[in-house]
Amino acid sequence: MMQLLPPELYQAIDHAAAEMTADRDHALAPLFRRGIYQTLAWLDPDAKKNSRNWLAIYTAEYVLPTWQQQWPQNIIPVTILQSATAYLVGDLSKIVVQKEAEQSWNQLEALGSGYKVEKDVRVFFAGVAVVQAAFEAISICGFDQIPLHIDDTDEQIDADYSDTARWAAYACAGRSTDLTNDAIVRQSFWLWWLWEAIPKAWHVTQ
């Protein structure tokens, strides 16, 4: 699959993977993620529903089981992910998905204030990743608008201006500032995201 990627995208992924691997916490800096998003947009500027939208969906699907295993009765993330996917295949309008995503976000914010244990916080982050993915699926993402520098970390960025990948990484391995954070698991997630999720998202729109 790697051989079928445009060279510009392959180079962006390879550079990001090298930077992430070299990082002490195996974190993928926001600036490198933005570089990948910009490369995807540059390669396919006319796509109404491009690979960036699908990448958010695939990223959310990766961590959705974390939520389902812990809170199987709460279907907020499941429902909104289904709606976002339906939009991308043309079965639902953007207005409907945006309304559902806003409602889901408000519900998650209400839930989040009660979770203090890091295990539960990771599950909560999985839910946030899914709802964020719904917004990205309809091309609403504040992450694209904020100024970024090469040494910026996710923890330094306002949570309201994040991307799906940040929350998914948190759901898998915790924040780098958490006592129980797992750098090896974080590296595994980012390698999956870079070398599997991105190529899959690219190919599904070609």
N, C-alpha and C positions, 0 to 999 in steps of 0.2 A: 504493500500500500504506500510505503514511503516514496517509492520510485515514481508514483503517479502524482505526487504533490508538485505544485509549481515551485521552482527553485527558491523564489523569494520567501514563500511560506516555510519551506523546509529550513532555510537558513535562520529565519526568525525563531522557529521552534528549537533548533539545535543550539542557538545562542542562549535562549532562555533556559534550556535544560542545563547547559554548562554553568550558568550563573547560579541557578538553584542548587545544583549539586555542590558547588563550591561554598555556598552559604553555610555558616555554622549550624543554623536551625533548619536548613533545607527549605527555606521559604522562597517563594517566587515573587519577587518585588513587583508591586503594582505597575511600575513603568514598563516592565517587560511584557506584562499581560496586555497593557494598552498597545504596545508595539505589535503584538499578534493580532489584536482586534483591528488595528488600522491596516495591517497587511491584508487581512481578509476583506475589508471594505474596499481597499484599493484594487484588489484582484477581481472583485465582482461588484462594481459600483452601482449597477443598474438592477440588481436583484431586489425584488420587492420583499422577499422573505429570505434573507441570506444565511450563510453558514454560521454567522455569529448568533442568530436567533436559535438555531438548532443546537449549537454548542451549549447554550444555557440550559436547554431541555435535557441534553445528555448528562450534563454536570449534576443537575438536580436529581435525575433518575439514579445516579450513582449513590447518593446519600439518602434517598427516600427510605430505603429499608431500615436505616438507623432510627428514623422516626416511627415507622410501623412496628418495629420490634418492641419499642418502649411504650408507645401509646397507640395501640392498634384501634382503639375506639374513636380516636380523634382523626377525622378524615379531611381536615382542612387542606393539608398539602396535597393529598391525593386528588381531591376535587379540582383544585386550581391548576394542577399540572395537566390533568386531562383536558381542561378548558384551553390552556395555552397550546397544547399539542393540536387540539381541534382547530384552533385559529391558523396554525401553520399549514394545515392541510386544506384550509378553505372552508371548514365546516362551522365556523363561529366568527362573529365580528370582533374587531378590535375594541369597540366600545363595551361590549359585554365582558370581554376578558379584563379590561382595565378596571371596570367596576368590581368584578369579583376579586381581582388582585388587591384592590384598595381595601375591600372588606376583610379579606384574609389577613392583610398586614395589620389592620386594627385589632383583629382577634389575637394574632400572635403577640402583639405588643402587650395586650392585656395579660396573656399567659406568661410572658417572659419575666415580668416583675417578681414572680413567685419562685423562680428557679435559681437557687444559690449553689447547689452541689455541682461540681464540674462535669460529672457524668450527665446530669440532666441538662446542663447548659449546652453540651455538645449535641444532644438530641434536639434542643431548641434551635440551635444553629442549622441543623438539617432542615427544619421547617422554614427557617428564614431563607435558606438557599433556594428552596422550591418556590416560595412566593417571589423572591427576587428574579428567579428565572422566568416567571410569568410576565413580569414587567419587561425583561430583556427580550422575550419572545415577540412582544409588540413594539420593540425598539424604544423603550423608555428606560434610560439608565443614566443616573447622575454621574456615574464613574467617568463617563466620557468627557465631562465638562470641567472637572477640577484640575488645577495645575499639579503636576507631578515632577518630582526630582528623582534622580537615580538612587539616592539613599533613603527614600521614603519607604516606610514599612506599612503594612495594613493597619497596625495598631495606631498609627499616626493619622490615619484618614478617618474623617467623619463617617460613622456607620451608615448615614443616610446617602452616602455617595460611593457605595461599594458595588462590586459585581458579584455575580453568583459564585464564581470560583473562590472568592475569599471565604464566604460562608461555608462552602463545601469543605474547604481545607480545614476550617475550624471544627466542623462536624466530625471529620476523620481523626484529626490529631490534636485538637485543642489549639488555643492561641499560644504563641511562643512565650508569653508571659505566664502561662498557667503552670502550676507546680507539676501537673501530670501530663504536660504536653509531650508528644512523641515525635521526634525529628525523623525517625526512620519511617514511620507511617506517613508523615507529611511528604517525605520524598517519594514514597510509593504513589501517593495520590497525584502529586504533580507530574510524575512520569507518565501515569495513566492519562492525565488530562492533556499533556503535551503530545504524546505519541500515539494515543488511541482516540481520545474524544475529538480532538481538533481535526485529524484526518477524516474521521467518520462524518463530522459535521460538514467538512468541505465537499466530500464526495456525494453526500445526499442531495446537495443543491446543484450538482453539475449535470 
